[in-house]
């Protein structure tokens, strides 16, 4: 089981830093999320919440990872310098 500790205020950065060192095989396994400063056992709810928050941050226009097209879809921003 891959345990990941995330700060709510830095979901995108913490997730990237903690997951980038793992192999694809490890990332396909069970994931347990813990939010820093919060007690709770991840029975699936915290992981779902983390995915929701992470997806929101990935497509947040202020992070400039993706651009909205005229058709209303998103495409990767080739000029992004977030990392």
MOFENMO-V572574 format. One record per pair of residues at least 12 apart in sequence whose C-alpha atoms are under 10 Angstrom apart, sorted by the first residue. I is the first residue (numbers start at 0). J is the second residue. D is the distance in Angstrom with one decimal. If there is no record, write none. Layout:
<<I | J | D> <I | J | D>>
This chain:
<<0 | 25 | 8.1> <0 | 26 | 9.3> <0 | 27 | 9.9> <0 | 28 | 6.5> <0 | 29 | 5.0> <0 | 30 | 5.9> <0 | 31 | 6.9> <1 | 18 | 9.2> <1 | 21 | 9.1> <1 | 25 | 7.1> <1 | 26 | 7.5> <1 | 27 | 9.5> <1 | 28 | 7.1> <1 | 29 | 6.2> <1 | 30 | 4.9> <1 | 31 | 6.0> <1 | 32 | 8.5> <2 | 17 | 9.4> <2 | 18 | 9.9> <2 | 29 | 8.6> <2 | 30 | 6.1> <2 | 31 | 4.7> <2 | 32 | 6.0> <2 | 33 | 7.6> <2 | 41 | 9.9> <3 | 17 | 6.8> <3 | 18 | 8.0> <3 | 30 | 7.5> <3 | 31 | 6.1> <3 | 32 | 5.0> <3 | 33 | 6.2> <3 | 34 | 8.4> <3 | 35 | 9.8> <3 | 46 | 9.8> <4 | 17 | 8.1> <4 | 31 | 8.5> <4 | 32 | 6.0> <4 | 33 | 4.8> <4 | 34 | 5.7> <4 | 35 | 6.1> <4 | 36 | 9.7> <5 | 17 | 8.6> <5 | 32 | 7.2> <5 | 33 | 6.2> <5 | 34 | 4.9> <5 | 35 | 5.7> <5 | 36 | 9.4> <5 | 49 | 8.7> <6 | 33 | 8.6> <6 | 34 | 5.6> <6 | 35 | 5.1> <6 | 36 | 8.1> <6 | 37 | 9.6> <7 | 33 | 9.9> <7 | 34 | 6.5> <7 | 35 | 7.4> <7 | 36 | 9.4> <7 | 37 | 10.0> <7 | 49 | 8.7> <7 | 52 | 8.5> <7 | 53 | 9.7> <8 | 34 | 9.9> <8 | 35 | 9.8> <9 | 53 | 9.7> <9 | 56 | 9.5> <10 | 34 | 9.2> <10 | 49 | 7.9> <10 | 50 | 9.7> <10 | 52 | 7.3> <10 | 53 | 6.2> <10 | 54 | 9.9> <10 | 56 | 7.7> <10 | 57 | 9.7> <11 | 49 | 9.9> <11 | 52 | 8.6> <11 | 53 | 6.0> <11 | 54 | 8.8> <11 | 55 | 9.4> <11 | 56 | 6.4> <11 | 57 | 7.1> <11 | 62 | 9.5> <12 | 53 | 9.7> <12 | 56 | 9.8> <12 | 81 | 9.6> <12 | 82 | 8.8> <14 | 32 | 9.9> <14 | 49 | 9.3> <14 | 53 | 8.1> <15 | 82 | 9.6> <29 | 43 | 10.0> <30 | 43 | 8.9> <30 | 46 | 7.3> <31 | 43 | 7.9> <31 | 44 | 9.9> <31 | 45 | 7.9> <31 | 46 | 6.6> <32 | 44 | 9.2> <32 | 45 | 6.1> <32 | 46 | 5.5> <32 | 47 | 9.2> <32 | 48 | 9.3> <32 | 49 | 7.3> <32 | 50 | 9.8> <33 | 45 | 7.2> <33 | 46 | 8.4> <33 | 49 | 9.1> <34 | 46 | 9.9> <34 | 49 | 8.7> <58 | 73 | 8.2> <58 | 74 | 9.8> <58 | 75 | 9.7> <61 | 81 | 9.8> <62 | 79 | 8.1> <62 | 80 | 8.9> <62 | 81 | 6.6> <62 | 82 | 9.9> <63 | 75 | 8.7> <63 | 76 | 6.6> <63 | 77 | 9.4> <63 | 78 | 8.2> <63 | 79 | 5.6> <63 | 80 | 7.9> <63 | 81 | 7.2> <64 | 76 | 5.4> <64 | 77 | 8.2> <64 | 78 | 8.4> <64 | 79 | 5.6> <64 | 80 | 8.1> <64 | 81 | 7.2> <64 | 82 | 9.6> <65 | 77 | 8.4> <65 | 78 | 9.5> <65 | 79 | 8.0> <66 | 78 | 10.0> <66 | 79 | 9.6>>
